[in-house]
Amino acid sequence: MSVALSTRALDLLLLLRGSEPEGLGRAEQVSYQIETAILMGILTEGDRLPTESVLASELGISPITLRQSLAALRTKGLIETSRGRSGGSVIRRQIELTDTQLQHKLRETSTEALRDLGDLGAAIASMSARLAASRADPQNVEHLQDLVKHHRDTVDDRARRRMDSRFHVAISIAAQSSRLTSAALQLEAELMTLWWGVPVLPGSEDSLVEQHMAIVEAIRARDGDAAARAAEHHSRSEMEFLIEQHLRLSMRPDESA
């Protein structure tokens, strides 16, 4: 059974513009945006995309360009399209990458690039949390609390990584800044395929949940300084661990070579 795409999911999809690698044509850029949204869990199996005319208008492209993008996604088996009054394109499946693919990408990303991503992530997280402490409404806080609970109760490592990405984006949404949300989305789109091949160490997820809870509690208490500190600490501790894993992988043969 398909479900119409929510307004929030469509807004997040549109904010992913600019996350695509350089050198892609417009149709390829749109395909990349939709693939990234599927990978992040913004678009999930059974979600029905808007009609081609509406989606093309929202994305600022021609219907012909959109059809080229959708054709590429159909070829990959990510969507299926039916015609007629009740037709349209529906997300068919989640994207799964192998640990070997993910570890190869982390291995090939330089330490300097990871540090740059860490600095950017800490800045986005800190400012988002500070603003969320003064701007978040009760629904935002409730959503953050739900994400923490789902993360705590989830046993699948990939699902937990995806939940962590959603948590970071949700803080920027709570900050009620579209530019921060766009920046957070694009950063998470780049980080998630670096993170997902990293093994989860015993006890590390408990620590992650505690850090999430500290951020949410500071936002709920309207304490901007505490929220900013907790968010920056969380972001930097994650990146320090990621760099450690990058260095570990760099010291052993690349199995994907």
C-alpha positions as CSV (number, residue, x, y, z in Angstrom):
1,M,0.0,0.0,0.0
2,S,1.4,3.4,-1.0
3,V,1.2,6.5,1.2
4,A,1.3,10.1,-0.1
5,L,4.5,11.9,0.6
6,S,4.2,14.2,3.7
7,T,4.9,17.9,3.3
8,R,7.8,17.6,5.7
9,A,9.4,14.8,3.7
10,L,9.0,16.8,0.5
11,D,10.5,19.9,2.1
12,L,13.6,17.9,3.3
13,L,14.0,16.4,-0.2
14,L,14.1,19.9,-1.7
15,L,16.6,21.0,0.9
16,L,19.0,18.3,-0.2
17,R,19.7,20.3,-3.4
18,G,23.4,21.1,-3.4
19,S,24.4,17.8,-1.7
20,E,25.2,16.1,-5.0
21,P,28.8,15.7,-6.3
22,E,30.1,18.2,-8.9
23,G,29.9,17.4,-12.6
24,L,26.5,15.8,-12.6
25,G,23.8,16.9,-15.2
26,R,20.5,18.2,-13.8
27,A,18.7,14.9,-14.3
28,E,21.5,13.1,-12.4
29,Q,21.4,15.7,-9.7
30,V,17.7,15.0,-9.1
31,S,18.3,11.3,-9.1
32,Y,21.1,11.8,-6.5
33,Q,18.8,13.9,-4.3
34,I,16.1,11.2,-4.3
35,E,18.6,8.4,-3.7
36,T,20.1,10.3,-0.8
37,A,16.6,10.9,0.6
38,I,15.9,7.2,0.4
39,L,19.3,6.3,2.0
40,M,18.6,8.7,4.9
41,G,15.1,7.4,5.5
42,I,13.4,10.6,4.5
43,L,11.7,8.6,1.7
44,T,10.7,5.1,2.8
45,E,9.3,2.0,1.1
46,G,5.7,2.7,0.0
47,D,6.0,6.5,-0.1
48,R,4.2,7.9,-3.2
49,L,6.0,10.8,-4.9
50,P,3.9,13.8,-6.0
51,T,2.7,13.8,-9.6
52,E,5.4,14.5,-12.2
53,S,4.0,18.0,-12.9
54,V,4.0,18.9,-9.2
55,L,7.4,17.4,-8.4
56,A,9.0,18.9,-11.5
57,S,7.7,22.3,-10.4
58,E,8.9,21.9,-6.8
59,L,12.3,20.8,-8.0
60,G,12.5,23.7,-10.5
61,I,13.1,21.4,-13.5
62,S,11.3,20.5,-16.7
63,P,9.0,17.4,-16.8
64,I,11.3,15.9,-19.3
65,T,14.3,16.2,-17.0
66,L,12.3,14.7,-14.2
67,R,11.2,11.7,-16.3
68,Q,14.9,11.1,-17.1
69,S,15.6,11.0,-13.3
70,L,12.7,8.7,-12.6
71,A,13.7,6.4,-15.4
72,A,17.2,6.0,-13.9
73,L,15.7,5.3,-10.5
74,R,13.4,2.7,-12.0
75,T,16.4,1.0,-13.7
76,K,18.0,0.7,-10.2
77,G,14.8,-0.8,-8.8
78,L,14.3,2.1,-6.3
79,I,10.9,3.2,-7.6
80,E,8.1,1.7,-9.6
81,T,5.7,3.8,-11.7
82,S,2.2,3.1,-12.8
83,R,0.1,5.1,-15.2
84,G,-3.5,6.2,-15.1
85,R,-5.6,8.4,-12.7
86,S,-4.3,6.6,-9.6
87,G,-0.8,6.1,-11.0
88,G,2.5,7.7,-10.0
89,S,5.9,6.7,-8.7
90,V,6.3,4.8,-5.4
91,I,9.5,4.1,-3.4
92,R,10.1,0.4,-3.9
93,R,12.9,-0.4,-1.5
94,Q,15.6,0.9,0.8
95,I,19.2,1.3,-0.4
96,E,21.7,-1.0,1.2
97,L,25.4,-0.7,0.8
98,T,27.9,-3.4,1.8
99,D,30.3,-3.0,4.7
100,T,33.2,-3.3,2.2
101,Q,31.8,-0.4,0.1
102,L,31.4,1.8,3.1
103,Q,34.8,1.0,4.7
104,H,36.5,1.7,1.4
105,K,34.9,5.1,1.3
106,L,36.0,5.9,4.9
107,R,39.5,4.6,4.1
108,E,39.8,6.8,1.0
109,T,38.6,10.0,2.8
110,S,41.6,11.9,4.2
111,T,42.0,12.7,7.9
112,E,42.1,16.4,6.9
113,A,38.7,16.1,5.1
114,L,37.2,14.3,8.1
115,R,38.5,17.0,10.5
116,D,36.9,19.7,8.2
117,L,33.6,17.8,8.2
118,G,33.9,17.5,12.0
119,D,34.5,21.3,12.4
120,L,31.5,22.0,10.2
121,G,29.3,19.5,12.0
122,A,30.2,20.9,15.4
123,A,29.4,24.4,14.2
124,I,26.0,23.4,12.7
125,A,25.1,21.2,15.7
126,S,26.0,23.9,18.3
127,M,24.2,26.7,16.6
128,S,21.2,24.5,15.8
129,A,20.9,23.4,19.4
130,R,21.3,26.9,20.8
131,L,18.5,28.3,18.5
132,A,16.3,25.3,19.2
133,A,16.5,26.0,22.9
134,S,14.8,29.4,22.3
135,R,12.6,28.5,19.3
136,A,11.5,24.9,19.5
137,D,7.8,24.3,20.1
138,P,6.4,21.4,22.2
139,Q,6.0,19.2,19.1
140,N,9.6,19.7,18.1
141,V,10.7,18.6,21.6
142,E,8.4,15.6,21.6
143,H,9.7,14.6,18.2
144,L,13.3,14.7,19.5
145,Q,12.3,12.7,22.5
146,D,10.7,10.1,20.3
147,L,13.8,9.8,18.2
148,V,15.9,9.2,21.3
149,K,13.5,6.5,22.4
150,H,13.5,4.8,19.0
151,H,17.3,5.0,18.9
152,R,17.5,3.4,22.3
153,D,15.1,0.6,21.4
154,T,16.5,-0.2,17.9
155,V,18.8,-3.2,17.7
156,D,19.9,-2.9,14.0
157,D,23.2,-1.0,13.7
158,R,22.3,0.6,10.3
159,A,18.9,1.7,11.6
160,R,20.6,3.3,14.6
161,R,23.0,5.2,12.4
162,R,20.1,6.4,10.3
163,M,18.3,7.4,13.5
164,D,21.3,9.4,14.6
165,S,21.3,11.3,11.3
166,R,17.6,12.0,11.7
167,F,18.3,13.3,15.2
168,H,20.8,15.9,14.0
169,V,18.5,17.1,11.2
170,A,15.5,17.2,13.7
171,I,17.5,19.6,15.9
172,S,18.1,22.0,13.0
173,I,14.3,21.8,12.2
174,A,13.6,22.6,15.8
175,A,15.9,25.7,15.4
176,Q,13.4,26.8,12.7
177,S,16.1,27.8,10.3
178,S,15.8,26.5,6.7
179,R,19.4,27.3,6.0
180,L,20.7,25.4,9.0
181,T,18.4,22.5,8.1
182,S,19.7,22.4,4.6
183,A,23.3,22.5,5.8
184,A,22.6,19.7,8.3
185,L,20.9,17.6,5.7
186,Q,23.8,18.0,3.2
187,L,26.4,17.2,5.9
188,E,24.5,14.1,7.1
189,A,24.2,13.0,3.5
190,E,28.0,13.1,3.2
191,L,28.7,11.6,6.7
192,M,26.2,8.7,6.7
193,T,28.1,6.5,4.1
194,L,31.3,7.1,6.2
195,W,29.6,6.1,9.4
196,W,27.6,3.1,8.4
197,G,30.5,0.8,7.8
198,V,32.0,1.5,11.3
199,P,31.5,-1.3,13.8
200,V,29.5,-0.4,16.9
201,L,31.5,-0.9,20.0
202,P,29.9,-2.4,23.2
203,G,28.5,0.4,25.3
204,S,29.0,3.1,22.6
205,E,25.3,3.2,21.7
206,D,24.4,3.7,25.4
207,S,26.8,6.7,25.5
208,L,25.3,8.1,22.3
209,V,21.7,7.9,23.7
210,E,22.9,9.7,26.9
211,Q,24.4,12.5,24.7
212,H,21.2,12.8,22.8
213,M,19.2,13.0,26.0
214,A,21.4,15.7,27.4
215,I,20.8,17.8,24.2
216,V,17.1,17.3,24.3
217,E,16.9,18.1,28.0
218,A,18.8,21.3,27.6
219,I,16.5,22.3,24.7
220,R,13.4,21.5,26.8
221,A,14.8,23.6,29.6
222,R,15.4,26.5,27.3
223,D,19.1,26.5,28.2
224,G,20.9,27.6,25.0
225,D,24.4,27.5,26.4
226,A,24.0,24.0,27.8
227,A,22.3,22.8,24.6
228,A,25.1,24.2,22.4
229,R,27.8,22.6,24.6
230,A,26.1,19.2,24.7
231,A,25.6,19.3,20.9
232,E,29.2,20.3,20.1
233,H,30.5,17.6,22.5
234,H,28.3,15.0,20.8
235,S,29.4,16.1,17.3
236,R,33.1,16.2,18.1
237,S,33.1,12.9,20.0
238,E,31.5,11.2,17.1
239,M,34.0,12.6,14.6
240,E,37.0,11.7,16.9
241,F,35.8,8.1,16.9
242,L,35.3,8.2,13.1
243,I,38.8,9.4,12.6
244,E,40.1,6.6,14.8
245,Q,38.3,4.1,12.6
246,H,39.7,5.8,9.4
247,L,43.3,5.4,10.8
248,R,42.6,1.8,11.8
249,L,41.4,1.0,8.2
250,S,44.3,2.8,6.7
251,M,46.7,0.4,8.4
252,R,45.3,-2.7,6.8
253,P,44.9,-3.9,3.2
254,D,41.9,-2.5,1.3
255,E,39.7,-5.6,0.7
256,S,37.8,-3.8,-2.1
257,A,40.9,-3.1,-4.2
